[in-house]
Amino acid sequence: MALGDLIPIDMSAKQIIVPDSEELRATMERIKQAEQNLRSLYSASGISDYEQQLIKQGNQQQTAVIKLDGQVVGSFSDQGSFFSSNAMGALVSEANGDQNAMAATLKAKYGSRIEIQTFAPGQGPTYAQVEKSIYGTDYFSRIPQAVADLRQEATNWLSNHSHS
């Protein structure tokens, strides 16, 4: 685009809205809090906590395994989390972790195609085992790369935000 192609804009009728000081203060506080949260996540202890959380998640026993047309497609945990290999997550999101409500929603949608095998707390497969039965991959073998990726992300972010 050449300079002669530019179209002038008449700004005389435009109103510039400047946020009030309370609005600016609140926005700055949110930015400061977000930066503190990132610094915490990107600290050595934050990265270690992330790794421990991944391990804990992999070992979390499931209280139900969901099969669709005979294939494992997901699971529930007794803490109300739901894992699935397809779009079922959006379907059950309104159940707010209520396993009975999630099961009812899935049965209403899929009818006899869905099978939900339940387990007593502490008796079901782990999250990692369910994931392996769906994808054939080892959940725990991916943890070192996930931690290395977070460590690299932290290094990059901290090098760009060392001034604060």
N, C-alpha and C positions, 0 to 999 in steps of 0.2 A: 504494500500500500504506500503510495507516495504522499508526501506532505499535503499536496493539493487535493487529495482525495478525502481528507479529514473533514468531518462535518462539525462546525462549532455548536456548542451546547450553551444555551442561555441559562446561566445559573442564578439570575436575578430573582426568579420565582421559586427557587429551591430553598427548602428549610433544612438546615443542618441541626440534627438533634444530638445534643451532648448529654450523655448519661449523668445523673446527679451523683454527688460524691458518695452517697451510701451504696448506690448501684455499682460504682467503680470499686469501692472498698470490698464489697461482697465478691465481685468478679476476681479481684486480685487475691482475695483470701482463698477462693476455689483453686486458682492457679498455683498458689503457694502450697496448698494441701496436696494437690496432684503431684507436684514436684517432690514433696516430702515422701509421698507414697512410692514414687518411682525410686527415689534414693534408698528407701528401705528395701524394696524388692531387689534392687540392683546391688545391695551390700552383700558381703560374704555370707552373713547369716541369712539374708533374704534368699539367696541362691540355694543355700543348704536347706532352708525350709521348703523351697519349691521342690527340690529333689525328694525330700522326705514325704511331701504331700503326694507326689507321683507314685512313690512306693506304697504309701498307705492306700491310695486309690486302687492300685493294682491288686492289693491283698483284700480289699473290701468284699466281704461275702455278700452274695446276692440272695434275695429271698424269693425270687421268681425268675424263671427263664421263659422267654416268649418265642414261640415257633409260629411261623406263617407258612402254610403249605408244607409242613414238615421240616422246614429249615429254621435254625436258630437265627433270630433277627434282633434280639434285644434282651434286656433284663431290668429288674427293679432291685433296689437295695432297701433294707429296713429303715434307712435314713431318708427315704423318699426320693432318691435319685433314680433316674431312668436313663437307660442307654439303649440306642437302637441304631441299626445299620441303614435305616431309611428315614422317610419323612414322618414316621410315627411320633417322633418327639413333639412336633408342632401339634399333632392331634391330641396328645394327652397333657399338654402344658397347662391347660386350665384346671387340671385336677389338683394342682398345687402339692404334688408329692403323695397324695392319698392313693395307695396302691389299689384299693378296691375300686375307686372311681376310675383310675387308669385302666384297670382290667375291664370294667364295664364299658368304657368308651371304645376300647379295642374290639371287644366282642360285638358291640353294636355296629361297628364299621365293617369288620371282617367276618362276622358270623362263625360258621363251622371251620373256616380256613385257619382260625387262630387257636392256638393251644397255649395255655399258661400253666406251667409246672411250678408249683410253689414248694418252698422249703422252710423248715423251722429256722429261726435265727441261728446262725453259726453252722448250719448244715448244708447250705447251698454252695455252688461253685463261686470262685472269686471273679471279680471283674476281669482280671487278666485271662482267666480260663474261658469266660464267655467270649471275650474279644477274639481269642485264638480260635474258638469254634466257628466264629463268623468269618474272620479274615485269614486265618491260618498263620498269623504272625505272632511273634513273641513280644508282648507288651513291655516286659522288663528290659529287653535288649535295646529298645528305643530310648530309654531314660538317659543314658550317657550323652546321646546326641542332643536331646532336648535341653539338658543342663548346659552343654557346651554352647548351644545356640543362645540361651539366655545370658550366659557369661559374655558372649561376643556382643550381644545387644546392649548389655550393661556397659561394657567397655566403650562402645561407640557413643552411647548416650552420655555417659559421664565425661568423656573427652570433649563433648560439645556443650556441657553444662557445668564445667568446673568453676565458672565465675561466681556462682551463687552459693 
